[in-house]
Amino acid sequence: MAYVITDRCAGVRDGACREVCPKDCIHDAGAQFVIDPEECIDCGACVVACPVGAIAHEDDLVGAEGVFAQVNRAFFGR
């Protein structure tokens, strides 16, 4: 997986990330958006577009944010 959406997205769900994603790999999971780890091409366009800084590379997740890599994978059954 390249990028992960954290809980900073919950309640905001601006959608700008979805608009710029060239692979349409960002999906609505109800409370927040999630990134399909198999479809993401690691371009980073969504990171720049997110108004709340909710998207980070999996390798850059700190502390409790690490759980969101699992949340994103689990949504897609991976």
N, C-alpha and C positions, 0 to 999 in steps of 0.2 A: 504494500500500500504506500502511496506517496503522501497524499494530504488527508487530513482528518478534520472534521468539524466538531468543535467542543460545545459545551453547554452555554457558552456566551451567545450562541445562536438562538437558544430557547427563548421564546417570547418576542423575539425581534423578527426573525424570518424575513428579512428585507427582500431576498430573492435576486439581488444583483449578481451573486455568485453563479446562479443558474443561467443568467442571461449571457455571461461571458464564457461559460464552459464550452469548449469546442467539441467535446465528446458527449455532452448531455449526461454526464455521470453523477450529477448531483440530484438526489431524489428527496421527496417530502416524506419524512418519517413520523409525521404528526406533530410532536412538540418542537422538532427542529429538523433541519436538513441533514442528510448524510451523503458521503461520497462512496461510490462503488469502487472498491479497491482493485477490481479486475479491469475496470474501464478507464480509470484515471491514468493520464499520460504524463503526469508530473510537470505540467506546464506552468503552474503557479498563477494563472490568470484569476482564479477565484480568490486567492489570498489578497491580491491588490483590490479587488472589488468589494470585499466584505467590509461593511461600515463599522462593525464592532470587533474586528480582529479575532473572529471565532475560528479561523482556519489556520492550521499549522502543519508543517511536515511532521510525519510520525516520529522521526528521529529527534525532533525539537520539543516534543511534549514533555512537560515538567511535572513531577510529582503526581498528584491525583488526576491530572489531565490524561495520563496514560490510559485510563479506562476507556476513553472515547475512541481509541483505535479499535478496541473490542466492540464497542457499541456500533460503530460503523460497519465492521465486518459481520457482526451478528445479524444486522438488518438484512443483509444479503445472503445469509446462511453460509457464511464462510468462516 
